[in-house]
Amino acid sequence: MHFIGLENELSSFRGGQELNMFEICNGLSQRGHDISLIYLKTGNLLEEYRKFCNYLAKVNSYEFNRYKINEILYFLSGIFSTINMPVTKNSVVFCNAYDFIFFGYVLSLLKNIPFVCYFQIPPLSNNFNYQKVLGFKNAKRFISVSNKTKLDWVECGIKEDKIDIVYNGTNTEKFKLSQNFFCLRKKWKIPENIRVISYVGRLDKDKGLETLIAAFSLLIQNGINAKLLIAGNPILHFAADGKEHPEEGEKYKRSLKQLSIDLGIEKNVDFLGHVADTVSLYQVSDVTVLPSQWSEPFGRVIIESMACGTPVVASRIGGIPEILTGEFQQLLFEPGNQQDLADTLNRIIHWRDCNSHLAYRCREHVLGKFTIDKMIDGIEKVILQVTKH
């Protein structure tokens, strides 16, 4: 099989979408498939992709405004730059986001090969332009990261029988149990008697960070000696002119810090910015929280943390309940409900004292359902079926 991926930015800093794409490409390469990649922006993963990609091409745009000549030219130059890309009868175009679907459609048309679109987020608007509508109509298959995200797209008009579900997976050799929890606490300069709650992800209103900070303040008021570690950076905000406005993200970050000050817990809350070693952060924590308020498609943070043996408290929204099943259902709380979140944290926060085997059960849950191999199995199966028809 020849896998032709369409990606936005080759970066591990943006979030789950880009990390999933890298793991899919790398995993398929290790299974003997040929990998080509077309992308918009370079990033820290470029050199890693070069290790296994047979073909790499940077383009300027995946879409265009038909009234703007420069955008049309950018789009066409990208299409023409792929003319010399070799394809076979087993080639398939894989759009890592629905924003790329028109480019994927045109490329597949020129090369006379099928294309697949990967749904890692729900539809953000039902008012799709003609380019996306044309792409949706002609895609051979769709892959969704959760059943909830699939249903979101079905409501948007995509036929249910054209969407396969493949859950995300995580690297369980990288994300693993701590060898020495107390030694790790010393390294992080955190006393053994302090409970640590962590958040890992982008700083964005959709992520429910205000709810988390407010719930954490309730824990402090109840006499729990705890620290909240918030790892991540604000997302980039864009104006109507398409220009980036990073100051808006920083403004939101300052508002979160001000909230912790207003609640009198600023000494208990640390904003860590980007953390490269998230494994260590999960391991040093007692609980990881994903307080999302939007239809979270999956939530990689959940399986990463649980693979490290750290339980996760998360919103009952989107695809999250599809991950936290069985005994872990009790760790779901109502989105935006700070009291429910505080109560849920209060029930689980002291698990190391009374339920130490929980760490192993968290990891076993991931090993049974959410490994990279299982994800690659699912993606590979769908794409091989597409190339056979």
CORLIN-V568658 format. One line per field, one symbol per residue. phi: phi as a letter, one per 20 degrees, with the letter a starting at -180 (. if undefined). psi: psi as a letter, one per 20 degrees, with the letter a starting at -180 (. if undefined). burial: 1 if it has 16 or more other C-alpha atoms within 10 Angstrom, else 0. A space follows every 50 residues. Layout:
phi: ???
psi: ???
burial: ???
This chain:
phi: .dededcececeeeqfgffgffffffffffeneecdbdbecfafegffff fceebcbeceadbbefedgffffgfffffffegeffccfdebecefbffe ffgfffffffelcfccdeedcffeaeefffffgffgfdffbccdebfffg fgfffeoffgfededcffccefeeebfffbgffffffeldgfeeeddccc qfebgfemfffffffffffffeneebcddddqdfffddefenefcfffff ffffffffffffemcgfdddeemfdfefgffffeeebdccegddfgfbog gffffffendfcdbfeblegffeedmfeffeecfgmeffffffffffdgd ffecbffggffgffffffccefgfffgffffffffffee
psi: qoooqpqfpmqjihahghgggghgggghghjjqppqpprgqraiighghh hiphpppprhqirqoijohhhghgghhgghijgjpqrrijqppooiqiij hgggggghghilqrqqpooiqrpiqimqrhggghgghipgrqpqirhghg hhhghiipphiipqpoqqrqnihgorqqhnghhhgghiloqhjppppqpo aqoqhiikhggggghhhhgghjjporppooprrqrpqprhjiqqmhhhgh ggghhghhghghikjhiippoibpohmhghgghiqhqqpnkqjrmogfmh hghgghhjjoqpprqmqcjgiignrciihijqrppinhggggggghhihk hhhilhihghhgghgghhhlrgghghgggggghhhgii.
burial: 11111111111111011111111111111000111111110000110010 01111101111111000000110111011001000010011111111111 11111111001011111111111000000011001101111111111111 11110001000011111111110011110000011000000000111111 11111011111111111111000101111111111100000000000011 01100110110000110110101110011111111111111110111111 11111111111111111111111100011011111111111101110110 100000011011101110111111110111011001100
